[in-house]
Amino acid sequence: MRLKGSRFLIIGRAGMDLYPDPPGTKTEEATQFFACLGGSSANIGVAITKLGGSSDLVTCVSDDAIGRFALNELDKYGIGRRHVRSVGGEARNSLAVVESRIEDHQSVIYRNGAADFEMIEADVEAVEYSRYDALITTGTVFAAEPSRSAAFRGFELAKAAGLPLIFDIDYRPYSWPSAQAAADVYSRAGAMCDVIVGNDVEFGFMAGNHARGLDKARELVAQGARLAVYKMGEKGAITITPEGEITTGIYPSKALKPTGAGDSFMGGLVVGLARGKPVRDAVLQGSASAAMVVARVGCAPAMPTTEELEDFLEHHADPSAA
């Protein structure tokens, strides 16, 4: 599979991440924190821009200091925000307190009255889709209204403009009223998409049975998707295409934290596809990017540049299939 280019429109949230500092500090023992851009969609945008692609975000942020922090960070990373709307009232930006530690890792995420759920259909209807080569979204946009209807409207408009739809399942149980509601909505979204990326738990959840996650990924491709990446953590990934399946391993890494891997994987994958890399090479580029990010502090600031990623790939052997 190949994308026409590397101009990406991303629907989803931007927020603030706070990391207890120095790395290894427990949140309850912290006296200082390191702040950076957060939110899965914004992080994917950073991953893309640092690898030489371009990304514009469609979302809402709170009209307060935290929302303005997110806007400033988007500007810093060169992520287009002409379609980011500030909302007042009680809406608040997503905020995550995330530890840079593996053992007994703690992440506390505040999503009460989330500003990004205030995105409406008019927000996605204002986009000129012909300016982009693909649409990316993460599963969190579907967790509440009016964001859910807006995201599906964005899907319709993007498909009408001939854009491939790329879906990062990104299931967060705390955002949903029930697992069944989430599974139904995600299955509807997945059926519309050309590329679906998730881990074994997420595909199993979509299937309604953890043991059938791989079957679900295969089913999505059989029904029309061009690519499904079934990630299995330390066991690597199985990538399914209409032409067959590819099994890859992971790159060894001295992990500092477990977070950020999925967002960096997505960035590395889609930029690889946009540059015409074979599917296996694009998946490995995503895996390498993930290995680098978990070994660094933060998510957005940890995303590798093209030069860093190429150097990593040059000095690390192609991981064998798990």
Order of alpha helices (4+ residues) and beta strands (2+ residues): beta-beta-beta-alpha-beta-alpha-beta-beta-beta-alpha-beta-alpha-beta-alpha-beta-alpha-alpha-beta-beta-beta-alpha-alpha-alpha
